[in-house]
Amino acid sequence: MTPTSMSKGANLPVAAQEVRVVLGWSGGPGAPDADASALLLRADGRVRDDGDFVFYNQPRHASGAVRHSGKRREGDGTTDTVEVDLRALEPEIQRVVLGASADGGTFGQLSGLRLRLFDAVTGEELAFFEMEATTETAFIGGELYLRGGQWKFRAVGQGYASGLAGLATDFGISVDEEPGTAGSADVGASAAAPAPPPVPAPPTAPVPPAPPSAPAPPTVPLPPAPQTPPAPALGSAPRLVKGEERLPVDMRKRLSLRKEQVAVSLRKHGAVGVRARVILVLDASGSMSFLYSKGVVADVVERMAAVAAQLDDDGEMQAWTFASNPARLPDLALGDLPDWLERHVRVGELTLFRRKKPKKGLLPGQVDMRAVGIQNEEQKVIAEVRTFVREHPAADPTLVLFFSDGGVYRNKEIEKELREAVDEPVFWQFVGLGRSNYGVLERFDTLPGRRVDNVGFFAVDDISDVPDPELYDRLLSEFPSWTKEARRLGII
């Protein structure tokens, strides 16, 4: 069947249930690159939120109905593709606008600018639309729209000199322009502002006296609580860590109690005297915004600091954050905990442009969260942590504490990374913050072909409601048995 050649403003019915929309162009020296995108609109022509914008930094809609598939070279030209499953679109969505942006120039610098519509199942080309452009830096090539229960395609060919930001704001995307920075914009709604100072969870048991700022005189030992077993073995008692005395009194009290509870959990699992390097990994994807803004993530970090204080010789944690991309955070030293929480516990940001200039207002050591993005790409941070461990060997094994709220879809890539890590001195403990599609992480214990189980996983509905003793018991339930088996096999 011959595809329909369309002129600007023409439309045609779409019988296919899944379509592939391909933006194509050619460019010579100095010509810009181009990026395809899609906006999912309600009947009023507006997005519901920033999640309805699909582009290179947010390539998959949460519904799975729209996906940015990426670029390919075709002869002397380039294509960029968006796929739409019309059956999977939510009932509220009435239009899908198919846009594009030019990076480093205008669309007038490109030749052979065209939009082609395919049946994604059969591969049949349904229509093509040849477009003309001059000074535009963003473009709407076409749109899919619902009319009388029938999906149709319209050739639009409308340009914007104000770039992707101008296109996005026309449809309700919240854009935050940086003063004095031309051609740059950040999406605001899905990029939550830095979290306010956390509201710590109340202690789950009576609070013991704060540890002294200097070692207590040997003639005045603290008596053990009645329920504590007498004369605990070496290495099982709470450890005083450098810098702990600088913490605020309330935080120091919570830490003291939590270290004791970590020590009790280690004794329960036969891990008295076990030492480990502790690495913290925090999901910063857009769906985590609520947990950051409510101080839940900050409280998780504070609770994990007690694990590092008890297991790590220097009480420090290496830390990463991730979403579309991973970023290493400054090491967390216990005495710097309040300042570290305020500076570095931050959700990712959706950026409309690949910018090199640092964001204004960043404090020393802070990661520009635009570079982190908001998509879930766990495999990237897993690979980066593995590289760090290889390049920085330690006398003790490494315990990775990995917190995520789910949305896992890179199952093959994640499985590949964790299978390859089997012979490395690392145990990966994943914790789900809510029950929401953890993919391969939930199934890893049952996967064959590994000589030792190097992955632990559990999920909780609301981690703030889990008492410290229960959390530490679950967190440390598999690590001790892994250390024994890994030592037997010569891995550590």
C-alpha positions as CSV (number, residue, x, y, z in Angstrom):
1,M,0.0,0.0,0.0
2,T,1.4,3.4,-0.9
3,P,1.7,5.8,2.0
4,T,-0.4,9.0,2.0
5,S,1.6,12.2,1.2
6,M,0.2,14.8,3.5
7,S,0.1,18.6,3.3
8,K,0.0,21.0,6.3
9,G,-3.3,20.8,8.1
10,A,-4.4,17.5,6.4
11,N,-5.7,14.6,8.5
12,L,-6.4,10.9,8.0
13,P,-7.9,8.1,10.1
14,V,-5.5,5.7,11.8
15,A,-6.7,2.1,11.9
16,A,-3.5,0.7,13.4
17,Q,-3.5,0.1,17.2
18,E,0.2,0.8,17.6
19,V,2.0,3.4,15.6
20,R,5.6,4.5,15.1
21,V,6.3,8.2,14.3
22,V,9.7,8.8,12.8
23,L,11.2,12.3,12.5
24,G,14.0,12.4,9.8
25,W,16.5,15.0,8.6
26,S,19.9,15.5,7.1
27,G,22.5,18.0,8.3
28,G,25.9,19.2,7.1
29,P,28.8,20.8,9.1
30,G,27.6,23.1,11.8
31,A,24.0,21.9,11.6
32,P,22.2,21.3,14.9
33,D,21.0,17.9,16.3
34,A,17.3,17.3,16.6
35,D,15.3,15.4,19.3
36,A,11.8,14.1,19.0
37,S,9.3,14.4,21.8
38,A,5.6,13.8,22.7
39,L,3.1,15.5,24.9
40,L,0.0,13.6,26.2
41,L,-2.9,16.0,26.4
42,R,-6.4,16.1,28.0
43,A,-9.4,17.3,26.1
44,D,-8.6,20.9,27.2
45,G,-5.2,20.7,25.4
46,R,-3.1,20.6,28.6
47,V,-0.9,18.0,30.2
48,R,-2.0,16.6,33.6
49,D,1.5,17.0,35.0
50,D,5.1,17.0,33.8
51,G,5.0,13.2,33.6
52,D,2.9,13.6,30.4
53,F,6.0,15.0,28.5
54,V,8.1,12.2,26.9
55,F,11.5,13.2,25.6
56,Y,15.2,12.2,25.8
57,N,15.5,12.8,29.5
58,Q,12.1,11.1,30.3
59,P,11.9,8.5,27.5
60,R,9.0,6.4,28.8
61,H,5.5,7.5,30.0
62,A,4.4,5.9,33.3
63,S,1.5,4.2,31.5
64,G,3.9,2.6,29.0
65,A,1.7,3.9,26.1
66,V,4.3,6.3,24.7
67,R,8.0,5.7,24.4
68,H,10.9,7.7,23.0
69,S,12.9,5.0,21.1
70,G,16.0,7.0,20.2
71,K,18.0,7.9,17.2
72,R,19.4,6.0,14.3
73,R,21.7,6.8,11.3
74,E,20.0,6.0,8.0
75,G,22.3,6.7,5.0
76,D,23.3,10.3,5.1
77,G,20.5,11.2,7.5
78,T,19.3,10.7,11.0
79,T,16.0,9.6,12.5
80,D,14.5,9.9,15.9
81,T,11.4,7.8,16.8
82,V,8.4,8.0,19.2
83,E,6.2,4.9,19.6
84,V,2.5,5.2,20.7
85,D,0.3,2.3,21.7
86,L,-3.1,3.9,21.2
87,R,-4.9,1.1,23.1
88,A,-2.8,1.7,26.2
89,L,-3.5,5.5,26.4
90,E,-5.4,6.4,29.5
91,P,-9.0,7.5,28.9
92,E,-8.2,11.0,30.0
93,I,-5.7,11.4,27.1
94,Q,-7.4,12.8,24.0
95,R,-4.3,14.0,22.0
96,V,-0.7,13.1,21.6
97,V,1.3,16.0,20.1
98,L,4.5,15.0,18.3
99,G,7.1,17.6,18.7
100,A,10.8,18.1,18.2
101,S,13.6,20.5,19.3
102,A,16.8,21.6,17.7
103,D,20.0,21.5,19.8
104,G,22.6,24.1,18.8
105,G,20.8,25.8,15.9
106,T,17.5,26.1,14.0
107,F,15.4,23.7,12.0
108,G,16.1,25.8,8.9
109,Q,19.7,24.5,9.0
110,L,18.4,21.0,8.4
111,S,17.5,19.5,5.1
112,G,15.0,16.8,4.3
113,L,12.9,17.5,7.4
114,R,10.1,15.0,7.4
115,L,7.6,13.1,9.6
116,R,6.6,9.5,8.7
117,L,3.8,7.4,10.3
118,F,4.1,3.6,10.5
119,D,2.0,0.7,11.7
120,A,4.3,-0.5,14.5
121,V,3.0,-4.0,14.2
122,T,3.1,-4.6,10.5
123,G,5.8,-2.1,9.6
124,E,3.6,-0.6,6.9
125,E,4.2,3.1,6.2
126,L,0.9,4.9,6.5
127,A,1.8,8.5,5.8
128,F,4.6,11.0,5.3
129,F,4.7,14.8,5.8
130,E,7.5,16.9,4.3
131,M,8.1,20.0,6.4
132,E,9.7,23.4,5.8
133,A,11.4,25.5,8.5
134,T,13.4,28.7,8.9
135,T,14.3,30.1,12.3
136,E,12.3,27.7,14.4
137,T,14.1,25.9,17.3
138,A,11.1,23.7,18.2
139,F,8.5,22.2,16.0
140,I,5.2,20.3,16.1
141,G,5.3,17.9,13.2
142,G,1.9,16.3,13.8
143,E,-0.5,15.0,16.3
144,L,-2.7,12.0,17.0
145,Y,-6.1,12.9,18.2
146,L,-9.4,11.2,19.2
147,R,-12.5,12.2,17.3
148,G,-15.8,10.3,17.7
149,G,-14.1,7.2,19.1
150,Q,-11.6,7.1,16.1
151,W,-7.9,8.0,16.3
152,K,-6.7,10.3,13.6
153,F,-3.4,11.8,12.5
154,R,-3.0,15.5,11.5
155,A,0.0,17.1,9.8
156,V,0.7,20.3,11.8
157,G,4.1,21.8,10.8
158,Q,4.0,24.6,13.4
159,G,7.3,26.0,14.6
160,Y,8.5,27.9,17.7
161,A,11.4,30.4,17.8
162,S,11.3,30.1,21.7
163,G,12.6,26.6,21.6
164,L,11.5,23.5,23.6
165,A,10.6,25.7,26.6
166,G,8.1,27.7,24.4
167,L,6.6,24.5,23.1
168,A,6.3,22.9,26.5
169,T,4.7,25.9,28.3
170,D,2.0,26.2,25.6
171,F,0.7,22.8,26.8
172,G,1.0,23.4,30.6
173,I,4.5,22.2,31.4
174,S,5.9,24.3,34.3
175,V,9.2,25.8,33.1
176,D,11.7,27.6,35.3
177,E,13.9,29.9,33.2
178,E,17.3,30.8,34.7
179,P,17.9,34.5,34.7
180,G,20.4,35.6,31.9
181,T,20.6,32.1,30.5
182,A,19.3,31.9,26.9
183,G,17.8,28.7,25.6
184,S,17.7,26.9,28.9
185,A,14.9,25.7,31.0
186,D,14.0,23.2,33.7
187,V,10.7,21.5,34.2
188,G,9.5,22.5,37.7
189,A,6.6,20.3,38.9
190,S,8.4,17.0,38.6
191,A,11.6,18.4,39.9
192,A,10.8,18.9,43.6
193,A,12.7,21.6,45.4
194,P,15.4,20.6,47.8
195,A,13.7,18.8,50.7
196,P,13.0,20.9,53.9
197,P,14.9,19.9,57.0
198,P,13.7,16.4,57.9
199,V,11.3,15.8,60.7
200,P,12.9,12.8,62.5
201,A,10.8,9.9,63.5
202,P,10.3,9.6,67.3
203,P,12.4,7.0,69.0
204,T,10.9,3.6,69.2
205,A,12.2,2.8,72.6
206,P,13.3,4.7,75.7
207,V,16.2,6.9,74.9
208,P,19.5,6.2,76.8
209,P,21.7,9.0,78.0
210,A,23.8,10.6,75.2
211,P,27.3,9.3,74.8
212,P,29.9,11.7,76.3
213,S,31.9,13.9,74.1
214,A,35.1,12.3,75.4
215,P,35.7,8.7,76.5
216,A,34.2,8.1,79.9
217,P,36.6,7.5,82.8
218,P,37.3,3.8,83.1
219,T,36.2,3.8,86.7
220,V,32.6,4.8,85.8
221,P,31.3,2.3,83.3
222,L,27.7,2.4,82.1
223,P,25.7,-0.4,83.6
224,P,23.9,-2.7,81.1
225,A,20.2,-2.5,80.8
226,P,18.4,-5.5,82.6
227,Q,17.4,-7.1,79.3
228,T,20.8,-6.9,77.7
229,P,22.9,-10.1,77.9
230,P,25.8,-9.6,80.3
231,A,29.4,-9.4,79.0
232,P,28.7,-9.2,75.2
233,A,31.4,-10.6,73.0
234,L,34.1,-8.4,71.6
235,G,32.8,-6.2,68.7
236,S,29.1,-6.6,69.4
237,A,28.7,-3.6,71.7
238,P,27.9,-0.1,70.2
239,R,31.0,1.7,69.0
240,L,31.9,5.3,69.6
241,V,32.7,6.9,66.3
242,K,34.9,9.9,65.6
243,G,32.7,13.0,65.2
244,E,29.8,11.6,67.0
245,E,30.2,14.1,69.8
246,R,29.5,17.0,67.4
247,L,26.0,15.8,66.6
248,P,23.0,17.7,68.1
249,V,21.9,16.1,71.4
250,D,18.6,14.6,70.1
251,M,20.3,13.1,67.0
252,R,23.1,11.8,69.2
253,K,20.6,10.1,71.5
254,R,18.8,8.5,68.5
255,L,22.1,7.3,67.1
256,S,23.2,5.8,70.4
257,L,20.1,3.7,70.7
258,R,20.2,2.7,67.0
259,K,23.8,1.5,67.2
260,E,22.8,-0.7,70.1
261,Q,19.9,-2.1,68.1
262,V,22.2,-2.8,65.1
263,A,24.6,-4.6,67.5
264,V,21.7,-6.7,68.8
265,S,20.7,-7.6,65.2
266,L,24.3,-8.7,64.4
267,R,24.4,-10.9,67.5
268,K,21.1,-12.5,66.5
269,H,22.5,-13.4,63.1
270,G,25.8,-14.7,64.4
271,A,27.8,-11.8,63.0
272,V,29.6,-10.6,66.1
273,G,32.7,-8.6,65.2
274,V,31.8,-8.5,61.5
275,R,33.1,-5.4,59.7
276,A,32.1,-4.0,56.3
277,R,32.5,-0.9,54.1
278,V,28.9,0.5,53.8
279,I,27.8,2.2,50.6
280,L,24.4,4.0,50.4
281,V,22.4,4.3,47.2
282,L,19.4,6.6,47.0
283,D,16.7,6.6,44.3
284,A,16.1,10.2,43.2
285,S,13.6,9.5,40.4
286,G,10.6,11.7,40.1
287,S,8.2,9.3,41.8
288,M,10.3,9.7,45.0
289,S,9.4,13.4,45.3
290,F,6.9,12.9,48.0
291,L,9.3,10.8,50.1
292,Y,11.9,13.5,49.9
293,S,9.6,16.4,50.6
294,K,8.1,14.7,53.7
295,G,11.6,14.0,55.2
296,V,11.2,10.2,54.8
297,V,14.5,9.8,52.8
298,A,16.4,12.0,55.2
299,D,15.2,9.8,58.1
300,V,16.3,6.7,56.2
301,V,19.8,8.1,55.8
302,E,20.0,8.9,59.5
303,R,18.9,5.3,60.4
304,M,21.5,3.9,58.0
305,A,24.2,6.0,59.5
306,A,23.9,3.8,62.6
307,V,24.6,0.8,60.4
308,A,27.8,2.4,59.1
309,A,28.8,3.5,62.6
310,Q,28.6,-0.1,63.8
311,L,30.1,-1.9,60.8
312,D,32.6,0.4,59.2
313,D,35.9,1.1,60.9
314,D,35.7,4.8,60.4
315,G,32.0,5.1,60.5
316,E,31.8,6.8,57.1
317,M,29.6,5.9,54.1
318,Q,30.2,6.4,50.5
319,A,27.0,7.4,48.8
320,W,25.4,7.7,45.4
321,T,22.1,9.1,44.1
322,F,20.6,8.1,40.8
323,A,17.6,8.4,38.4
324,S,18.3,8.7,34.7
325,N,22.0,8.9,35.6
326,P,24.1,8.1,38.7
327,A,26.0,10.7,40.6
328,R,28.4,10.1,43.5
329,L,27.7,12.2,46.6
330,P,30.4,13.4,49.1
331,D,31.2,10.8,51.6
332,L,29.0,10.9,54.7
333,A,31.1,11.4,57.9
334,L,29.0,10.9,61.0
335,G,29.8,14.2,62.6
336,D,28.6,16.0,59.4
337,L,25.3,14.2,59.3
338,P,22.9,17.3,59.8
339,D,24.7,19.4,57.2
340,W,24.9,16.4,54.8
341,L,21.2,15.7,55.0
342,E,20.4,19.3,54.2
343,R,22.8,19.5,51.3
344,H,22.6,16.2,49.6
345,V,19.3,14.5,50.2
346,R,17.6,15.8,47.1
347,V,15.2,14.5,44.4
348,G,16.2,14.5,40.7
349,E,15.1,17.2,38.3
350,L,13.8,17.0,34.7
351,T,15.8,19.2,32.5
352,L,14.8,20.2,29.0
353,F,18.3,20.8,27.7
354,R,21.7,19.1,28.0
355,R,23.5,22.0,29.6
356,K,27.1,22.2,30.7
357,K,26.8,25.3,32.8
358,P,26.4,24.6,36.6
359,K,23.1,25.5,38.1
360,K,23.1,28.8,40.0
361,G,22.8,28.6,43.8
362,L,24.4,25.2,44.3
363,L,26.3,24.8,47.6
364,P,29.8,23.4,47.7
365,G,29.8,19.7,46.9
366,Q,26.2,19.6,45.8
367,V,25.3,17.6,42.7
368,D,23.4,19.4,39.9
369,M,20.3,17.2,40.0
370,R,19.4,18.2,36.4
371,A,22.2,15.8,35.3
372,V,20.6,13.1,37.4
373,G,17.2,13.4,35.8
374,I,14.1,11.6,37.0
375,Q,14.0,8.3,35.1
376,N,14.7,4.8,36.7
377,E,18.1,3.5,35.5
378,E,19.3,1.3,38.3
379,Q,21.7,-0.6,36.2
380,K,23.9,2.5,35.7
381,V,24.4,3.2,39.3
382,I,25.0,-0.6,40.0
383,A,27.8,-0.5,37.4
384,E,29.3,2.6,38.8
385,V,29.4,1.2,42.3
386,R,31.0,-2.0,41.0
387,T,33.7,0.1,39.3
388,F,34.3,2.0,42.6
389,V,34.7,-1.2,44.5
390,R,37.2,-2.6,42.0
391,E,39.2,0.5,41.9
392,H,39.2,1.0,45.7
393,P,39.7,-2.4,47.2
394,A,39.1,-2.6,51.0
395,A,40.2,-5.1,53.6
396,D,36.5,-5.7,54.5
397,P,33.6,-6.7,52.3
398,T,31.2,-4.1,51.0
399,L,27.5,-3.9,52.0
400,V,25.5,-1.8,49.6
401,L,22.2,-0.4,51.0
402,F,20.1,0.4,48.0
403,F,16.8,2.3,48.5
404,S,14.2,2.7,45.7
405,D,10.4,3.0,45.4
406,G,10.3,0.7,42.4
407,G,9.3,1.3,38.8
408,V,12.0,-1.1,37.7
409,Y,11.9,-1.9,34.0
410,R,15.5,-2.4,33.0
411,N,15.3,-6.0,34.2
412,K,17.8,-7.6,31.7
413,E,20.4,-5.0,32.3
414,I,20.0,-5.1,36.1
415,E,20.2,-8.9,36.1
416,K,23.3,-8.8,34.0
417,E,25.1,-6.4,36.3
418,L,24.2,-8.4,39.5
419,R,25.1,-11.7,38.0
420,E,28.5,-10.4,36.9
421,A,29.0,-9.1,40.5
422,V,28.6,-12.6,42.1
423,D,32.4,-13.0,42.4
424,E,33.0,-9.5,43.8
425,P,33.2,-8.8,47.5
426,V,29.9,-7.0,47.6
427,F,26.5,-7.8,49.0
428,W,23.6,-5.9,47.5
429,Q,20.7,-5.2,50.0
430,F,17.8,-3.7,48.2
431,V,14.9,-2.1,50.2
432,G,11.6,-1.1,48.5
433,L,10.0,2.0,49.8
434,G,6.4,1.0,49.0
435,R,5.2,-1.9,47.0
436,S,5.5,-0.9,43.3
437,N,7.0,-3.1,40.6
438,Y,10.5,-4.1,41.7
439,G,10.9,-6.4,38.7
440,V,13.9,-8.7,38.7
441,L,14.9,-7.6,42.2
442,E,12.0,-9.4,43.7
443,R,12.9,-12.6,41.8
444,F,16.6,-12.6,42.3
445,D,16.7,-15.1,45.1
446,T,15.1,-17.7,42.8
447,L,17.4,-17.1,39.8
448,P,19.7,-20.1,39.2
449,G,23.3,-20.1,38.0
450,R,25.0,-18.2,40.9
451,R,27.4,-19.9,43.2
452,V,26.5,-17.6,46.0
453,D,23.4,-15.4,46.6
454,N,24.8,-11.9,46.5
455,V,21.4,-10.0,46.6
456,G,18.8,-9.4,49.3
457,F,15.5,-7.7,48.9
458,F,12.5,-6.7,50.9
459,A,9.8,-4.0,50.5
460,V,7.7,-2.1,53.1
461,D,4.5,-0.1,52.7
462,D,5.8,2.8,54.8
463,I,9.3,2.6,56.2
464,S,8.6,5.3,58.7
465,D,6.2,2.9,60.5
466,V,8.8,0.1,60.7
467,P,10.5,0.2,64.2
468,D,14.3,0.3,64.2
469,P,14.8,-3.2,65.7
470,E,12.6,-4.7,62.9
471,L,14.2,-2.7,60.2
472,Y,17.8,-3.6,61.2
473,D,16.8,-7.3,61.6
474,R,15.5,-7.4,58.0
475,L,18.3,-5.3,56.7
476,L,21.0,-7.5,58.2
477,S,19.3,-10.9,57.8
478,E,21.2,-12.1,54.7
479,F,24.5,-10.3,54.8
480,P,26.1,-12.4,57.6
481,S,25.3,-15.7,55.8
482,W,26.7,-14.3,52.6
483,T,30.0,-13.3,54.3
484,K,30.4,-16.9,55.6
485,E,29.8,-18.4,52.2
486,A,31.8,-15.8,50.3
487,R,34.7,-16.4,52.7
488,R,34.5,-20.2,52.1
489,L,34.6,-19.6,48.3
490,G,37.5,-17.2,48.5
491,I,35.5,-14.2,47.3
492,I,36.4,-12.3,50.4
